[in-house]
Amino acid sequence: MTAAPHYRLSIIPGWIVTDARLKGKDLQVLCLLGRHTSNKDGWCRRSQVKMAGELTCSRSTIQASLDRLVDMGVIEKRIVTSPDGRDSAHRYRVIYDREPESFANSAWDDEDGEENDPTGTRDSATPPAGISAGGADSGQAPPAGSGPAPINYSNLTTPPNPEERERERDGEEEESPKALEKRLRKWWAGWPTYTSDSEANVRREWLGLTSAQRKACEERTPDYIAAVKASARTIFKAGATYLAERAWERLPTEAPADAGRAAYAAPFTKPWCGLRLAEQLQPMAPLPLMSRLSQMVADQVDEGGSPTKAALQELASHRLRHGWRRVYEMYENARAGRGTKISPAIVAKADDFRSVKIDSPLGDAWRRMHERRGWAWPEFKLEYLCFPPSEIVSGEWVELDDAVEQALARFAAKLGMERDNDHAA
């Protein structure tokens, strides 16, 4: 009687199912490798012709799928050379979680046949199905043979503790190529030099970090960026340089007692408006030369010799884009409906801001204050905007200008800055 074929369960890495690089019969080939995997060492040795017959496709289709799966890092290939130089079936191993132990490839090499095929007939020494193999007696066990002992290979056995296995799987998923790439993209997008960095250099340095260093980098980078901005520096290292130097490790181990986590604030809220004014109260960064066209607009004057409105707007836009880069980014984020990360200190100091109607005498006074300092007015379709509280006596035009200057001075004092009314930042 012919023994019934023995079919193994096929297990494939979970991340591969949604990978866009999969084509054609890749998943079927992957499952077929698992079905023909050896019980002894976890490797599959199966001719492509036989696999093509099982999947009713051409051998070239099987070859293309195997090459693709190797390139994707899903399977490992080991070339087997015949002594007479003829073509021989290669060995494949599906990579589930980790690299195989060094002995797993060689322990059974001496006993390998032409192929490992658990689906074929069993060893002739094995009793046919339905025939008893004989009961055990009370005598001594026969002496151990001289052959190799079974391999207790952790990749082929199930850890006894489910919780330990779950923790192990979670840690490995965080370090899988797909997960590392996702974490890199998320971290890199928040780095100030993202748009000008070399992707190859950044990825090389990122993958060169240890798991603990990558985690520390992700956690401390926002603190590093905040520290650089607080020191009034405007130039950041390239992303690859930052990673190579592990610059976050130079930050103080403990944050000040009153420091908290920065939070995102929606555009035009009190914290957002507080940060906008706080940034423009900082000294303006050096300005590059204007383009020829921009300079022509900025040089326009009216009949009285004063700069035209278009000229003032061009100058303010140039100053905003280059002199107060963060405010410019806030405006761009606001146009895209995105918020801005703001420190708890600014949130607290802007808590008493009040909504001012743009189309009102007080709103006009704040607009004039921006023009006097060369600040770009937020040109959005807004009905209200938040400003520091103003002490208005009678609402006269001159008194309103004084009121907003005093309100700005009080806000600057809360920030620990000294301002005078003639300084145009």
Buried (B, 14 or more C-beta within 10 A) or exposed (E): EEBEEEEBEBEBBEEBEEEEEBEEBBBBBBBBBBBBBBEBBBBBBBBBEBBBEBBEBEBEBBBBBBEBBBEBEBBBEEEEEEEEEEEBBBBBBBBBEEEBBEEBBEBBEEEBEEBBBBEEEBEEEEEEEEEEEEEEEEEEEEEEEEEEEEBEBEBBEEEEEEEEEEEBEEEEBBEBEBEBEEBBEEBBEEBBBBEEBEEEBBBEBBEEBEEEBBEBBBEBBBBBBBBBBEEEEBEBBBBBBBBBEBBBEEBEEEEEEEEEEBEEBEBBBBBBBBBBBBBBBBEBBEEEEBEEEBEEBBEEEEEEEEBBEEBBBBBBBBBBBBBBBBBBBBBEBBEEEEBBBBBBBBBBBBEEBEEBEBEEEBBBBBBBBBBEBBBBBBEEEEEBBBBBEBEBEEEEEEBBBBBBBBBBBBBBEBBEEEBEBEEEB
